[in-house]
Structure formats: C-alpha cells, structure tokens
Amino acid sequence: MADKLILYPIFPMLALTVYVLFRTFLMRVAAVKSGEVSHKYYRLYSMGDEPEACRANSRHLTNLLEIPPLFYISCILIYVTDTNSLVLMICAWLFALSRFIHSYVHLGTNRLRNRYRIYFVSICLLIAIWVVSLVGIVRL
C-alpha cells in the first residue's frame, strides 16, 4: 500500500470544517437568543433574514462542503493507487494551507479581492493534484 503521508493534509481540512460547523451552530444559537432572527427562520430558511455574520459563516461552511471533498477523494485515490510524489505532497499541503487562509479572510475582513485570489490559488492547486495524479495512474 502507498505512503500514507498523502493522507495527512486531509486531517487539518477536516478540523477546519468541524470548526466552522460548530462556529455556525453557535452563531445561529446566539442570533436566536439575542432576537436578531426568529428560530422559525431555520425551519425552512425563510420568514425573515439571517444576520450578515451568520450568513457569511453559513456560506463558508457550504463552501467547505463543496470543494474540499474533491481534495479528500484525490488524496485517497493517490494513496490507494500508490502514486504519491513530492509534487503531490507539496500541492496537498499548499491546498490545505490556502483553504485555511481563505477561511481566515472570508470569516475575517472578507475582502473580496484577497478572498478570490486565494480561492483561485486553491482551485489551481486542486487541478494540479488531479492532473499529476492522473498522469501517475496512467503510467501504472
């Protein structure tokens, strides 16, 4: 079986997702308790408006459940097919780092220019991971 080091970048990504998940929950509970939003809003996400900070956090959680699963799959595929390389390891760690930076910007200052740039970098890294791993699989 392949070098399991390629699996290590998955765990910080999972930790980030869990952190944002709990943060979303706590922000929603606080918004309901403070009266900023009715608990009825969360039944069908209608009847009112979610506070902006909650909405940004919710949107970020959704984002972490869209793109990173493709990263998880790629790391597992690389592991199973024994196609790991230094290039893939570097790209995987850089992807994880870029997603942490993206979270920091999105949940902090939320400056669109910075956020989109780092998002673009993370997508390029993910594409590179898939292309390099595909080349490795084809060579098997």
Backbone hydrogen bonds in HBPLUS format (Angstrom, degrees):
<---DONOR---> <-ACCEPTOR-->    atom                        ^
c    i                          cat <-CA-CA->   ^        H-A-AA   ^      H-
h    n   atom  resd res      DA  || num        DHA   H-A  angle D-A-AA Bond
n    s   type  num  typ     dist DA aas  dist angle  dist       angle   num
A0007-LEU N   A0004-LYS O   2.92 MM   3  5.54 157.0  1.97 118.6 125.8     1
A0008-TYR N   A0005-LEU O   3.12 MM   3  5.44 148.2  2.23 107.6 116.2     2
A0010-ILE N   A0007-LEU O   3.07 MM   3  5.62 148.5  2.18 115.4 124.7     3
A0011-PHE N   A0008-TYR O   3.17 MM   3  5.81 138.3  2.35 116.8 124.7     4
A0014-LEU N   A0010-ILE O   2.90 MM   4  6.21 154.3  1.96 153.5 161.4     5
A0015-ALA N   A0011-PHE O   2.92 MM   4  6.12 157.2  1.97 148.1 154.6     6
A0016-LEU N   A0012-PRO O   2.87 MM   4  6.11 153.7  1.94 146.6 153.3     7
A0017-THR N   A0013-MET O   3.02 MM   4  6.28 159.4  2.07 147.8 153.0     8
A0018-VAL N   A0014-LEU O   2.93 MM   4  6.19 161.4  1.97 152.4 157.2     9
A0019-TYR N   A0015-ALA O   2.89 MM   4  6.06 157.4  1.94 147.2 153.8    10
A0020-VAL N   A0016-LEU O   2.97 MM   4  6.25 165.4  1.99 153.8 156.6    11
A0021-LEU N   A0017-THR O   2.88 MM   4  6.05 150.2  1.96 145.3 154.5    12
A0022-PHE N   A0018-VAL O   2.96 MM   4  6.22 166.1  1.98 155.3 156.8    13
A0023-ARG N   A0019-TYR O   2.87 MM   4  6.07 156.9  1.93 148.9 156.6    14
A0024-THR N   A0020-VAL O   2.85 MM   4  5.96 154.5  1.92 144.3 150.6    15
A0025-PHE N   A0021-LEU O   3.07 MM   4  6.37 162.7  2.10 148.9 153.0    16
A0026-LEU N   A0022-PHE O   2.89 MM   4  6.11 170.4  1.90 155.9 158.0    17
A0027-MET N   A0023-ARG O   2.89 MM   4  6.02 157.1  1.94 148.7 155.3    18
A0028-ARG N   A0024-THR O   2.96 MM   4  6.14 156.3  2.02 151.1 157.4    19
A0029-VAL N   A0025-PHE O   2.96 MM   4  6.22 162.8  1.99 154.7 159.4    20
A0030-ALA N   A0026-LEU O   2.97 MM   4  6.11 161.3  2.01 145.3 150.7    21
A0031-ALA N   A0027-MET O   2.91 MM   4  6.08 150.6  2.00 142.2 150.4    22
A0032-VAL N   A0028-ARG O   2.99 MM   4  6.23 154.0  2.05 149.8 156.0    23
A0033-LYS N   A0029-VAL O   2.92 MM   4  6.13 166.5  1.94 153.2 157.2    24
A0034-SER N   A0030-ALA O   2.92 MM   4  6.02 149.8  2.02 144.1 151.9    25
A0036-GLU N   A0031-ALA O   2.93 MM   5  5.12 127.9  2.20 156.0 162.7    26
A0037-VAL N   A0031-ALA O   3.38 MM   6  5.83 146.4  2.50 127.2 124.4    27
A0035-GLY N   A0032-VAL O   3.11 MM   3  5.12 147.6  2.22  99.7 109.6    28
A0041-TYR N   A0038-SER O   2.99 MM   3  5.51 150.8  2.07 111.6 119.6    29
A0042-TYR N   A0039-HIS O   3.21 MM   3  5.76 138.1  2.39 110.0 118.3    30
A0043-ARG N   A0040-LYS O   3.15 MM   3  5.41 160.9  2.19 107.8 113.8    31
A0045-TYR N   A0041-TYR O   2.70 MM   4  4.97 118.4  2.08 143.9 162.6    32
A0054-CYS N   A0051-PRO O   3.06 MM   3  5.35 115.9  2.49 104.8 119.9    33
A0055-ARG N   A0051-PRO O   2.90 MM   4  6.16 158.5  1.94 156.6 163.8    34
A0056-ALA N   A0052-GLU O   2.89 MM   4  6.14 159.3  1.94 153.9 158.5    35
A0057-ASN N   A0053-ALA O   3.06 MM   4  6.22 160.8  2.10 144.2 149.6    36
A0058-SER N   A0054-CYS O   2.80 MM   4  5.98 159.4  1.84 151.4 157.7    37
A0059-ARG N   A0055-ARG O   2.87 MM   4  6.02 157.1  1.92 146.8 153.1    38
A0060-HIS N   A0056-ALA O   2.95 MM   4  6.15 148.8  2.05 142.1 150.9    39
A0061-LEU N   A0057-ASN O   2.94 MM   4  6.24 153.8  2.01 147.9 154.8    40
A0062-THR N   A0058-SER O   3.00 MM   4  6.30 160.3  2.04 148.3 153.4    41
A0063-ASN N   A0059-ARG O   2.98 MM   4  6.26 153.1  2.05 142.8 150.1    42
A0064-LEU N   A0060-HIS O   2.94 MM   4  6.29 149.5  2.03 147.5 155.6    43
A0064-LEU N   A0061-LEU O   3.06 MM   3  5.05 116.1  2.48  94.3 109.8    44
A0065-LEU N   A0061-LEU O   3.12 MM   4  6.43 123.8  2.45 140.2 155.0    45
A0065-LEU N   A0062-THR O   3.02 MM   3  5.11 141.8  2.17  99.0 110.7    46
A0066-GLU N   A0063-ASN O   3.09 MM   3  5.09 162.6  2.12 104.6 109.6    47
A0067-ILE N   A0063-ASN O   3.35 MM   4  6.49 157.2  2.40 165.7 163.2    48
A0070-LEU N   A0067-ILE O   2.95 MM   3  5.71 142.1  2.10 126.7 135.5    49
A0071-PHE N   A0068-PRO O   2.82 MM   3  4.85 123.5  2.14 100.2 116.3    50
A0072-TYR N   A0068-PRO O   2.87 MM   4  6.28 155.8  1.93 158.1 165.4    51
A0073-ILE N   A0069-PRO O   2.97 MM   4  6.15 164.9  1.99 148.1 151.6    52
A0074-SER N   A0070-LEU O   3.05 MM   4  6.18 154.8  2.12 135.7 142.8    53
A0075-CYS N   A0071-PHE O   2.98 MM   4  6.27 162.8  2.01 157.0 160.4    54
A0076-ILE N   A0072-TYR O   3.04 MM   4  6.28 163.1  2.07 152.7 157.4    55
A0077-LEU N   A0073-ILE O   2.82 MM   4  5.99 158.0  1.87 151.9 158.8    56
A0078-ILE N   A0074-SER O   2.87 MM   4  6.07 159.2  1.91 150.7 156.1    57
A0079-TYR N   A0075-CYS O   2.98 MM   4  6.17 155.9  2.03 143.7 150.5    58
A0080-VAL N   A0076-ILE O   2.86 MM   4  6.07 168.8  1.87 155.2 157.6    59
A0081-THR N   A0077-LEU O   2.94 MM   4  5.99 158.0  1.98 149.2 155.0    60
A0083-THR N   A0078-ILE O   3.14 MM   5  5.23 160.6  2.18 144.8 149.8    61
A0082-ASP N   A0079-TYR O   3.23 MM   3  5.15 153.7  2.30  98.7 106.5    62
A0089-MET N   A0085-SER O   2.96 MM   4  6.24 158.2  2.01 150.0 156.3    63
A0090-ILE N   A0086-LEU O   2.91 MM   4  6.13 165.9  1.93 155.3 158.5    64
A0091-CYS N   A0087-VAL O   2.92 MM   4  6.12 166.3  1.94 151.1 155.3    65
A0092-ALA N   A0088-LEU O   2.84 MM   4  5.96 156.6  1.90 147.5 154.1    66
A0093-TRP N   A0089-MET O   3.01 MM   4  6.24 167.5  2.03 153.6 156.1    67
A0094-LEU N   A0090-ILE O   2.88 MM   4  6.02 157.5  1.93 150.7 157.9    68
A0095-PHE N   A0091-CYS O   2.81 MM   4  5.95 148.5  1.90 144.5 153.2    69
A0096-ALA N   A0092-ALA O   3.04 MM   4  6.34 165.1  2.06 150.2 153.1    70
A0097-LEU N   A0093-TRP O   2.91 MM   4  6.11 162.7  1.94 147.9 153.1    71
A0098-SER N   A0094-LEU O   2.79 MM   4  5.92 158.3  1.84 145.8 152.1    72
A0099-ARG N   A0095-PHE O   2.96 MM   4  6.24 147.6  2.06 149.3 158.0    73
A0100-PHE N   A0096-ALA O   3.07 MM   4  6.40 147.4  2.18 146.2 155.1    74
A0101-ILE N   A0097-LEU O   2.95 MM   4  6.28 160.6  1.99 154.0 159.2    75
A0102-HIS N   A0098-SER O   2.83 MM   4  5.99 155.7  1.89 142.1 149.7    76
A0103-SER N   A0099-ARG O   2.92 MM   4  6.08 153.3  1.99 139.5 146.3    77
A0104-TYR N   A0100-PHE O   2.91 MM   4  6.17 158.9  1.96 148.5 154.4    78
A0105-VAL N   A0101-ILE O   2.94 MM   4  6.23 160.3  1.98 154.8 159.1    79
A0106-HIS N   A0102-HIS O   2.80 MM   4  5.93 172.3  1.81 155.3 158.0    80
A0107-LEU N   A0103-SER O   2.84 MM   4  5.75 166.7  1.86 150.9 154.9    81
A0108-GLY N   A0105-VAL O   3.19 MM   3  5.00 145.3  2.32  95.5 105.7    82
A0110-ASN N   A0105-VAL O   2.66 MM   5  5.16 148.9  1.76 156.6 156.6    83
A0115-ARG N   A0111-ARG O   2.89 MM   4  6.04 164.8  1.91 158.9 164.0    84
A0116-TYR N   A0112-LEU O   2.78 MM   4  5.86 170.0  1.79 159.1 160.8    85
A0117-ARG N   A0113-ARG O   3.07 MM   4  6.18 154.6  2.14 143.3 150.5    86
A0118-ILE N   A0114-ASN O   3.09 MM   4  6.29 170.4  2.10 153.2 155.1    87
A0119-TYR N   A0115-ARG O   2.94 MM   4  6.06 151.8  2.02 145.1 154.0    88
A0120-PHE N   A0116-TYR O   2.86 MM   4  5.96 157.0  1.91 144.4 150.4    89
A0121-VAL N   A0117-ARG O   2.98 MM   4  6.29 156.5  2.03 148.7 155.0    90
A0122-SER N   A0118-ILE O   2.96 MM   4  6.21 158.9  2.01 145.6 150.8    91
A0123-ILE N   A0119-TYR O   2.95 MM   4  6.26 154.7  2.01 150.7 157.7    92
A0124-CYS N   A0120-PHE O   2.93 MM   4  6.19 158.8  1.98 151.0 156.8    93
A0125-LEU N   A0121-VAL O   2.92 MM   4  6.19 155.3  1.98 150.6 157.5    94
A0126-LEU N   A0122-SER O   2.96 MM   4  6.20 154.9  2.02 144.7 151.5    95
A0127-ILE N   A0123-ILE O   2.91 MM   4  6.17 159.9  1.95 151.2 156.5    96
A0128-ALA N   A0124-CYS O   2.91 MM   4  6.12 157.3  1.96 145.8 152.4    97
A0129-ILE N   A0125-LEU O   2.90 MM   4  6.17 154.8  1.96 148.4 155.2    98
A0130-TRP N   A0126-LEU O   3.02 MM   4  6.33 160.9  2.05 150.1 154.5    99
A0131-VAL N   A0127-ILE O   2.87 MM   4  6.11 162.1  1.90 155.1 160.2   100
A0132-VAL N   A0128-ALA O   2.86 MM   4  5.94 174.5  1.87 156.1 158.0   101
A0133-SER N   A0129-ILE O   2.92 MM   4  5.93 157.7  1.97 144.3 151.5   102
A0134-LEU N   A0130-TRP O   2.89 MM   4  5.94 150.1  1.98 140.4 148.9   103
A0135-VAL N   A0131-VAL O   2.96 MM   4  6.24 159.1  2.01 151.7 156.9   104
A0136-GLY N   A0132-VAL O   3.00 MM   4  6.25 155.2  2.07 144.0 151.0   105
A0137-ILE N   A0133-SER O   2.89 MM   4  6.15 150.1  1.98 146.5 154.4   106
A0138-VAL N   A0134-LEU O   2.90 MM   4  6.10 162.3  1.93 154.5 158.9   107
A0139-ARG N   A0135-VAL O   3.10 MM   4  6.28 145.9  2.22 143.1 151.6   108
A0140-LEU N   A0137-ILE O   3.06 MM   3  5.28 152.6  2.13 104.6 113.3   109
